Amino acid sequence: MKITTLIILITAFFALWQLWEIKKANKATAFRNYYEYMQREHVRKARGVLINLGKNIHKKIFNNWSDEEIKKAEIVCYTYNLAGIMVVEGLIDEDLVVKRGHDSIVKCWEAAKPMLEEYRIKQKRGNDFWGDFDKLYNKAKNIEEKAKNSK
């Protein structure tokens, strides 16, 4: 009886260990796919366009953005919204996305804010439109605030 119990416990331990390893491998695969997508040339260029818009935000209001600038900004918002969904749902490690990408996330969200307001309020898509991008931004902003306050 005692040997059977011991065998069951050892088997259960190895089964749990295998599940933990599978979960870790799935998160690594999710991150690799996320990283590869984020490094595609059209996505990198889109982030660059949006960040540049953010630098000139006081000079150029949303109504004056070109169709190409809007298209690039939408690519970034969709991309970071998907990343936000993956982080919120635990499908990808938050630290790998937010801690490593906080600068880009913050700059992109702040640059996209006029477009977000336009789509959410004036186009009546709702306050939750690209809402997971907001969650990602808030996490990234908290990291930056903690870093600033620790100096």
C-alpha positions as CSV (number, residue, x, y, z in Angstrom):
1,M,0.0,0.0,0.0
2,K,2.8,2.4,0.9
3,I,4.7,1.7,-2.2
4,T,1.6,2.3,-4.4
5,T,1.0,5.6,-2.7
6,L,4.6,6.6,-3.2
7,I,4.4,5.7,-6.9
8,I,1.2,7.7,-7.3
9,L,2.8,10.8,-5.6
10,I,5.9,10.5,-7.8
11,T,3.8,10.2,-10.9
12,A,1.7,13.1,-9.9
13,F,4.8,15.2,-9.3
14,F,6.2,14.4,-12.7
15,A,2.8,15.1,-14.4
16,L,2.6,18.5,-12.8
17,W,6.2,19.2,-13.7
18,Q,5.5,18.3,-17.3
19,L,2.4,20.6,-17.3
20,W,4.6,23.5,-16.0
21,E,7.2,22.9,-18.6
22,I,4.5,22.8,-21.4
23,K,3.1,26.1,-20.1
24,K,6.5,27.7,-20.1
25,A,7.2,26.4,-23.6
26,N,3.9,27.8,-24.8
27,K,4.6,31.2,-23.4
28,A,8.1,31.2,-25.0
29,T,6.5,30.4,-28.3
30,A,3.9,33.1,-27.9
31,F,6.7,35.6,-27.1
32,R,8.8,34.5,-30.1
33,N,5.8,35.0,-32.4
34,Y,5.0,38.4,-30.8
35,Y,8.6,39.5,-31.1
36,E,8.9,38.4,-34.7
37,Y,5.7,40.2,-35.6
38,M,6.8,43.4,-33.8
39,Q,10.1,43.4,-35.7
40,R,8.6,43.1,-39.2
41,E,9.6,46.1,-41.2
42,H,6.1,47.5,-41.8
43,V,5.3,47.3,-38.0
44,R,8.6,49.0,-37.1
45,K,8.0,51.7,-39.7
46,A,4.5,52.2,-38.4
47,R,5.8,52.7,-34.8
48,G,8.3,55.2,-36.1
49,V,5.7,57.2,-38.0
50,L,3.4,57.3,-34.9
51,I,6.3,58.2,-32.5
52,N,7.2,61.1,-34.9
53,L,3.6,62.2,-34.9
54,G,3.9,62.3,-31.1
55,K,6.9,64.5,-31.2
56,N,4.9,66.9,-33.3
57,I,1.6,66.5,-31.5
58,H,1.2,70.2,-30.7
59,K,1.9,71.1,-34.3
60,K,-0.3,68.6,-36.0
61,I,-3.8,67.8,-34.8
62,F,-5.5,64.5,-35.6
63,N,-7.7,66.1,-38.3
64,N,-4.6,67.0,-40.2
65,W,-3.0,63.5,-40.1
66,S,-2.7,62.0,-43.6
67,D,-4.4,58.8,-44.6
68,E,-1.0,57.1,-44.5
69,E,-0.3,58.4,-41.0
70,I,-3.6,57.1,-39.8
71,K,-3.1,53.7,-41.4
72,K,0.3,53.4,-39.7
73,A,-1.1,54.5,-36.3
74,E,-3.9,52.0,-36.6
75,I,-1.3,49.2,-37.3
76,V,0.4,50.2,-34.1
77,C,-2.8,50.3,-32.1
78,Y,-4.0,47.0,-33.3
79,T,-0.6,45.4,-32.6
80,Y,-0.3,46.8,-29.1
81,N,-3.9,46.0,-28.4
82,L,-3.3,42.4,-29.3
83,A,-0.2,42.4,-27.0
84,G,-2.4,43.8,-24.3
85,I,-4.9,41.0,-24.7
86,M,-2.1,38.5,-24.5
87,V,-0.7,40.0,-21.4
88,V,-4.0,40.4,-19.6
89,E,-5.0,36.8,-20.4
90,G,-1.7,35.5,-19.3
91,L,-0.8,34.1,-22.7
92,I,2.5,35.9,-22.7
93,D,4.8,37.0,-19.9
94,E,4.1,40.6,-18.9
95,D,7.7,41.4,-18.1
96,L,8.8,40.3,-21.6
97,V,6.4,42.7,-23.2
98,V,6.0,45.6,-20.8
99,K,9.3,45.9,-19.0
100,R,11.3,45.5,-22.2
101,G,9.0,47.6,-24.4
102,H,7.7,50.3,-22.0
103,D,9.3,53.2,-23.8
104,S,7.8,52.4,-27.2
105,I,4.4,51.5,-25.6
106,V,4.2,54.8,-23.8
107,K,5.4,56.9,-26.7
108,C,3.0,55.2,-29.1
109,W,-0.1,55.4,-26.9
110,E,0.5,59.0,-26.1
111,A,1.0,59.8,-29.8
112,A,-2.1,57.9,-30.7
113,K,-4.2,59.5,-28.0
114,P,-5.9,62.0,-30.4
115,M,-6.9,59.2,-32.7
116,L,-8.1,57.1,-29.8
117,E,-10.3,59.9,-28.6
118,E,-11.6,60.5,-32.2
119,Y,-12.5,56.9,-32.6
120,R,-13.9,56.3,-29.2
121,I,-15.9,59.5,-28.7
122,K,-16.7,61.1,-32.1
123,Q,-17.0,57.9,-34.0
124,K,-18.8,56.3,-31.1
125,R,-16.8,53.1,-31.0
126,G,-16.9,53.1,-27.2
127,N,-14.4,53.7,-24.5
128,D,-13.2,50.1,-24.6
129,F,-12.1,50.3,-28.3
130,W,-8.4,49.2,-28.2
131,G,-8.9,49.1,-24.4
132,D,-6.2,46.5,-24.0
133,F,-3.7,48.9,-25.5
134,D,-4.8,51.2,-22.6
135,K,-4.1,48.5,-20.1
136,L,-0.7,47.9,-21.6
137,Y,0.1,51.6,-21.6
138,N,-0.9,51.9,-17.9
139,K,1.4,49.0,-17.0
140,A,4.2,50.6,-19.0
141,K,3.6,54.0,-17.5
142,N,3.7,52.5,-14.0
143,I,7.1,51.1,-14.8
144,E,8.4,54.5,-15.9
145,E,6.9,56.2,-12.9
146,K,8.6,53.7,-10.5
147,A,11.9,54.2,-12.3
148,K,11.6,57.9,-12.1
149,N,10.7,57.9,-8.4
150,S,13.5,55.6,-7.5
151,K,16.2,58.0,-8.8
